[in-house]
Amino acid sequence: QVQLVESGGGLVQAGGSLRLSCAASGSIFSINAMGWYRQAPGKQRELVAAITSGGSTNYADSVKVRFTISGDNAKNTVYLQMNSLKPEDTAVYYCTAARTSWVGPYEYWGQGTQVTVSS
């Protein structure tokens, strides 16, 4: 089992920045990719960014250039740096982990952290 704990969400004005953190524990040796999903009210959940154990990254078109995913292996932590935030970025953000690849399936999920961007 893998446990994921997110932190760093909050309220920010449009144009501002936030950094989300996800601390992983447990059987992390089994993980080959980690990602950040988000879900806004009334919308489908979407994969925002993912990073593989080798350091390769992938982003949704809607966040390219603005968001950066990174990992600190020593701390077993993955980060999502979000810049130039827009109101449409408002959502609950979930940290996820996959045993296979960045395309999933993602078997492990954190509890989610709310990000609210005001206009």
C-alpha positions in Angstrom: 0.0 0.0 0.0 1.0 3.6 -0.6 -0.2 6.5 1.3 -0.4 10.0 -0.2 -0.9 13.2 1.8 -1.3 16.5 -0.1 -0.8 20.0 1.3 -0.5 23.5 0.0 -4.0 24.3 -1.4 -5.8 27.5 -0.6 -7.3 30.7 -1.9 -5.4 32.9 -4.3 -6.2 35.8 -6.7 -6.0 35.3 -10.4 -2.4 35.6 -11.6 -1.0 34.3 -8.4 0.9 31.2 -7.5 0.5 28.2 -5.3 2.7 25.1 -4.7 1.1 21.8 -3.9 3.1 19.1 -2.1 2.4 15.4 -1.9 4.3 13.2 0.6 4.3 9.5 -0.2 4.9 6.7 2.2 4.5 2.9 2.4 5.5 0.7 -0.6 6.8 3.5 -2.7 9.3 1.2 -4.4 6.4 -0.1 -6.4 5.5 3.3 -7.9 6.6 4.2 -11.4 4.7 7.4 -11.9 2.9 10.1 -9.9 0.4 12.6 -11.0 -1.9 15.4 -10.1 -5.6 15.2 -11.0 -8.1 17.9 -10.5 -11.9 17.9 -10.4 -14.0 21.0 -10.5 -17.7 21.0 -9.6 -19.8 19.6 -12.4 -16.8 18.6 -14.5 -14.9 15.4 -15.2 -11.7 14.7 -13.3 -8.7 15.4 -15.5 -5.0 14.6 -15.3 -3.1 17.8 -14.9 0.5 16.7 -14.7 2.5 13.5 -14.3 6.1 12.6 -13.6 7.7 9.2 -14.0 10.4 7.6 -11.8 12.8 8.5 -14.6 11.9 12.2 -14.4 9.9 12.5 -17.6 6.9 14.9 -17.3 3.6 15.3 -19.0 1.0 18.1 -18.8 -2.5 18.8 -19.9 -2.6 21.4 -22.6 -4.6 23.8 -20.3 -1.7 24.0 -17.8 1.4 23.8 -20.0 3.9 26.5 -19.3 2.0 27.6 -16.2 2.4 24.5 -14.1 5.5 22.5 -13.2 5.6 19.0 -11.6 8.8 17.9 -9.9 9.9 15.3 -7.4 12.3 15.0 -4.5 13.3 11.4 -4.2 15.1 12.0 -0.9 11.9 13.3 0.7 9.5 11.0 -1.3 7.6 14.1 -2.2 6.1 15.4 -5.5 5.3 19.1 -6.0 3.1 21.0 -8.4 4.1 24.6 -8.9 1.2 26.5 -10.2 1.8 30.0 -11.7 -0.4 32.5 -13.5 -3.4 30.9 -11.9 -6.8 31.4 -13.5 -10.3 31.1 -12.1 -10.8 28.0 -14.2 -8.0 26.3 -12.3 -10.4 26.2 -9.3 -10.8 22.6 -8.3 -10.0 19.9 -5.8 -6.5 18.7 -6.6 -5.6 15.0 -6.0 -2.2 13.5 -5.8 -2.0 10.0 -7.3 0.4 7.2 -7.8 0.6 4.5 -10.5 2.5 1.2 -10.5 2.7 1.0 -14.3 3.1 4.2 -16.2 2.1 7.8 -16.3 -1.0 7.0 -18.3 -2.2 4.9 -15.4 -4.2 3.3 -14.0 -3.6 5.3 -10.8 -4.2 3.0 -8.0 -3.4 5.3 -5.1 -5.0 8.6 -4.2 -4.6 11.3 -1.7 -7.5 13.0 0.1 -7.4 16.0 -2.1 -6.7 19.7 -1.5 -8.9 22.6 -2.5 -7.5 25.3 -4.8 -9.7 28.4 -5.3 -8.7 31.1 -7.7 -10.7 34.4 -7.4 -11.1 36.8 -10.3 
